[in-house]
Amino acid sequence: MMAVSAAISEQAASLGVSILIGGALFLLYDIFRIFRRVVPHGNFWIGVEDFFYWLCCTAVVFVTRMRLWRFNLHKTNAANEELVI
């Protein structure tokens, strides 16, 4: 069983990583917005850029969450075999 302080520090680290990734994705989208102003192009290409941006965001968030959860989607509490989500 994990100690309470260890669980809290693990959750705090997870929160910190999530905030950093959110900031990085926000910065990436701002770069896309600047690029759109510098190089004007049509709605089709804006849609293509947005699609790939969201695809990238999905991949980054998925991989990060899986690493933080150590590739376990569901953890079980070994003491009483309860499913902990």
C-alpha positions as CSV (number, residue, x, y, z in Angstrom):
1,M,0.0,0.0,0.0
2,M,1.3,3.4,-1.0
3,A,1.8,5.9,1.8
4,V,-0.4,9.0,1.7
5,S,2.4,11.4,1.3
6,A,3.8,9.4,-1.6
7,A,0.4,9.3,-3.3
8,I,0.0,13.1,-2.9
9,S,3.5,13.8,-4.2
10,E,2.8,11.5,-7.2
11,Q,-0.4,13.4,-7.9
12,A,1.3,16.7,-7.5
13,A,4.0,15.6,-10.0
14,S,1.2,14.5,-12.4
15,L,-0.5,17.8,-12.1
16,G,2.8,19.6,-12.8
17,V,3.5,17.6,-15.9
18,S,-0.1,18.2,-17.1
19,I,0.3,21.9,-16.6
20,L,3.6,22.0,-18.5
21,I,2.2,20.0,-21.4
22,G,-0.9,22.2,-21.5
23,G,1.4,25.3,-21.7
24,A,3.5,23.7,-24.4
25,L,0.4,22.8,-26.5
26,F,-0.9,26.4,-26.0
27,L,2.4,27.8,-27.2
28,L,2.4,25.5,-30.2
29,Y,-1.1,26.7,-31.2
30,D,0.1,30.3,-30.8
31,I,2.9,29.5,-33.3
32,F,0.3,28.2,-35.7
33,R,-1.7,31.4,-35.3
34,I,1.4,33.5,-36.0
35,F,2.2,31.4,-39.0
36,R,-1.4,32.0,-40.3
37,R,-1.0,35.7,-40.1
38,V,2.5,35.7,-41.7
39,V,1.5,33.3,-44.5
40,P,-2.2,33.8,-45.3
41,H,-3.9,30.8,-46.8
42,G,-7.4,29.4,-47.3
43,N,-9.8,27.7,-45.0
44,F,-8.9,24.3,-46.3
45,W,-5.3,24.5,-45.2
46,I,-6.3,26.0,-41.9
47,G,-8.5,22.9,-41.4
48,V,-5.6,20.6,-42.3
49,E,-3.3,22.4,-39.9
50,D,-6.0,22.2,-37.1
51,F,-6.5,18.5,-37.8
52,F,-2.8,17.8,-37.4
53,Y,-2.5,20.0,-34.4
54,W,-5.3,18.1,-32.6
55,L,-3.9,14.8,-33.7
56,C,-0.6,15.8,-32.2
57,C,-2.3,17.0,-29.0
58,T,-4.2,13.7,-28.7
59,A,-1.0,11.7,-29.2
60,V,1.0,13.8,-26.7
61,V,-1.7,13.7,-24.0
62,F,-2.3,9.9,-24.5
63,V,1.4,9.0,-24.3
64,T,2.0,11.3,-21.3
65,R,-1.0,9.9,-19.4
66,M,0.1,6.3,-20.1
67,R,3.6,7.0,-18.9
68,L,2.4,8.7,-15.7
69,W,0.1,5.8,-15.0
70,R,2.9,3.3,-15.9
71,F,0.9,1.9,-18.8
72,N,-1.8,0.6,-16.4
73,L,-5.3,1.8,-17.3
74,H,-6.8,0.3,-14.1
75,K,-4.9,-0.3,-10.9
76,T,-6.1,-2.8,-8.4
77,N,-5.7,-2.5,-4.7
78,A,-3.9,-5.8,-3.8
79,A,-5.2,-5.8,-0.2
80,N,-8.8,-6.1,-1.0
81,E,-8.8,-6.5,-4.8
82,E,-10.9,-3.4,-5.4
83,L,-10.6,-1.6,-8.7
84,V,-9.1,1.8,-8.3
85,I,-9.6,4.2,-11.2
